């Protein structure tokens, strides 16, 4: 069922971008977020790591010329680093942090890249709408 929902997420995200011109975090993000809509702390953790990735990029961009592909790769790598830090360190600091795990290690970087391109609120709203559409469609189509 995971494959079908992520594929549905790709289709919905592509249609969403074509209709609005706004990226919902990335083309694969709505499908993965829809899988975890019943775990809001995981979505919160993923968005926080996306913001951390974006913030680190903003700091680094003061000293390094970053644009295009370099910017994208750096933000995705920073998302992966922050996700690993969260997996390794957070559970020992705060017992409830198991619920705050990040969804994957690429998803936060894609969210951070979208935040850099179109702003936090626009990205968050688009991600919320597209993920909810995927979630509802999955419930109707697959009886999940």
Backbone torsions as a table, in degrees:
resi	resn	phi	psi	omega
1	UNK	NA	-28.1	-179.2
2	UNK	-63.1	-42.1	-179.2
3	UNK	-62.8	-43.3	-178.8
4	UNK	-65.0	-40.5	-178.9
5	UNK	-69.5	-40.9	178.0
6	UNK	-66.7	-36.8	175.6
7	UNK	-64.1	-43.2	175.8
8	UNK	-60.2	-39.5	176.9
9	UNK	-61.8	-40.0	175.9
10	UNK	-60.9	-44.8	-179.1
11	UNK	-64.6	-45.9	-179.3
12	UNK	-64.9	-43.6	-179.6
13	UNK	-63.5	-40.6	178.7
14	UNK	-63.8	-45.2	177.2
15	UNK	-64.1	-38.4	179.3
16	UNK	-62.6	-45.0	179.6
17	UNK	-65.3	-41.5	179.1
18	UNK	-64.4	-37.3	-177.7
19	UNK	-77.7	-36.2	-172.7
20	UNK	-113.2	-24.5	-175.0
21	UNK	79.9	7.4	-178.0
22	UNK	-110.5	131.3	178.8
23	UNK	-87.0	128.4	179.3
24	UNK	-82.9	52.4	-178.6
25	UNK	93.7	-34.3	-177.6
26	UNK	159.5	165.1	-175.5
27	UNK	-66.3	-32.8	-177.2
28	UNK	-92.2	-10.0	-173.9
29	UNK	-63.7	-47.7	-176.1
30	UNK	-58.6	-37.2	179.3
31	UNK	-64.1	-44.7	-179.5
32	UNK	-70.9	-39.9	178.2
33	UNK	-65.2	-37.9	178.7
34	UNK	-61.2	-33.1	177.6
35	UNK	-64.3	-23.8	-175.3
36	UNK	-116.5	20.1	180.0
37	UNK	-64.2	-20.5	176.2
38	UNK	-84.1	0.4	178.2
39	UNK	-126.9	76.3	-173.3
40	UNK	-61.7	-27.7	178.5
41	UNK	-67.8	-31.9	176.3
42	UNK	-68.2	-37.9	177.2
43	UNK	-67.3	-41.8	176.6
44	UNK	-59.9	-46.2	178.6
45	UNK	-59.9	-39.4	179.8
46	UNK	-67.0	-42.6	179.0
47	UNK	-66.8	-39.2	178.4
48	UNK	-63.1	-43.3	177.8
49	UNK	-65.6	-36.1	174.7
50	UNK	-61.4	-41.5	177.1
51	UNK	-66.6	-40.3	176.3
52	UNK	-61.3	-42.0	178.8
53	UNK	-62.2	-46.0	178.8
54	UNK	-62.8	-42.7	179.3
55	UNK	-63.3	-42.3	177.6
56	UNK	-64.3	-39.7	176.6
57	UNK	-60.4	-45.0	-179.2
58	UNK	-60.3	-39.3	178.1
59	UNK	-67.1	-47.6	-178.7
60	UNK	-64.9	-30.4	-176.6
61	UNK	-69.2	-10.7	175.6
62	UNK	-71.1	-29.0	-174.9
63	UNK	-113.1	-19.1	-176.2
64	UNK	-123.4	139.0	177.8
65	UNK	-79.3	112.9	-177.0
66	UNK	-128.6	120.8	177.2
67	UNK	-155.6	162.0	175.9
68	UNK	57.8	-126.9	-175.2
69	UNK	-65.8	-38.1	178.1
70	UNK	-61.3	-43.9	178.5
71	UNK	-61.0	-47.9	-178.6
72	UNK	-59.4	-49.7	-178.2
73	UNK	-63.4	-41.8	-179.7
74	UNK	-63.0	-45.2	-178.8
75	UNK	-66.0	-39.2	177.3
76	UNK	-65.6	-41.8	177.2
77	UNK	-63.8	-41.3	177.0
78	UNK	-63.0	-38.7	175.8
79	UNK	-60.9	-42.2	177.4
80	UNK	-64.5	-41.3	178.8
81	UNK	-63.9	-46.6	179.7
82	UNK	-65.0	-35.2	177.6
83	UNK	-64.7	-43.3	178.7
84	UNK	-65.0	-41.8	176.5
85	UNK	-59.1	-42.7	178.5
86	UNK	-63.6	-39.3	179.4
87	UNK	-68.0	-35.7	-174.2
88	UNK	-87.9	-43.5	-169.4
89	UNK	-98.3	-42.0	-173.6
90	UNK	-57.0	-43.9	-178.8
91	UNK	-60.8	-30.3	179.3
92	UNK	-78.8	-22.8	-179.7
93	UNK	-87.4	-33.9	-172.4
94	UNK	-145.1	110.7	-174.0
95	UNK	-57.6	-32.2	-178.4
96	UNK	-76.6	-2.2	-174.8
97	UNK	-70.2	-10.1	175.9
98	UNK	-58.9	-34.9	178.2
99	UNK	-73.8	-19.9	-178.1
100	UNK	-91.4	13.9	179.6
101	UNK	-57.4	154.6	-179.3
102	UNK	-87.6	146.8	175.9
103	UNK	-81.9	103.8	179.8
104	UNK	67.5	-171.0	175.4
105	UNK	-122.1	-6.7	176.5
106	UNK	-95.9	-34.5	-175.4
107	UNK	-55.9	-46.6	179.0
108	UNK	-60.7	-37.3	178.4
109	UNK	-66.0	-38.2	176.8
110	UNK	-65.1	-39.3	177.1
111	UNK	-65.2	-43.8	178.1
112	UNK	-61.0	-39.7	178.2
113	UNK	-65.4	-40.9	178.0
114	UNK	-66.2	-36.4	176.9
115	UNK	-62.2	-40.7	178.6
116	UNK	-64.3	-37.8	-176.3
117	UNK	-78.1	-38.3	-170.6
118	UNK	-133.0	1.6	177.4
119	UNK	98.2	157.1	-174.6
120	UNK	-66.8	-52.1	-173.6
121	UNK	-67.6	-37.9	178.6
122	UNK	-64.4	-43.8	179.4
123	UNK	-65.1	-45.6	-178.5
124	UNK	-63.9	-42.2	179.2
125	UNK	-65.4	-44.9	-179.7
126	UNK	-64.5	-41.3	178.5
127	UNK	-63.3	-41.8	179.3
128	UNK	-63.7	-45.4	-178.9
129	UNK	-65.8	-50.4	-177.0
130	UNK	-64.3	-41.0	179.6
131	UNK	-66.1	-39.0	178.1
132	UNK	-65.7	-40.8	177.1
133	UNK	-61.3	-44.3	178.8
134	UNK	-62.5	-43.9	-179.3
135	UNK	-60.1	-47.8	-179.0
136	UNK	-66.1	-43.2	178.9
137	UNK	-63.3	-39.0	178.4
138	UNK	-64.4	-40.1	177.9
139	UNK	-63.2	-40.9	-179.5
140	UNK	-74.1	-42.3	-175.4
141	UNK	-79.7	-40.8	-172.3
142	UNK	-108.6	-0.5	180.0
143	UNK	53.1	43.8	-178.2
144	UNK	-76.6	NA	NA
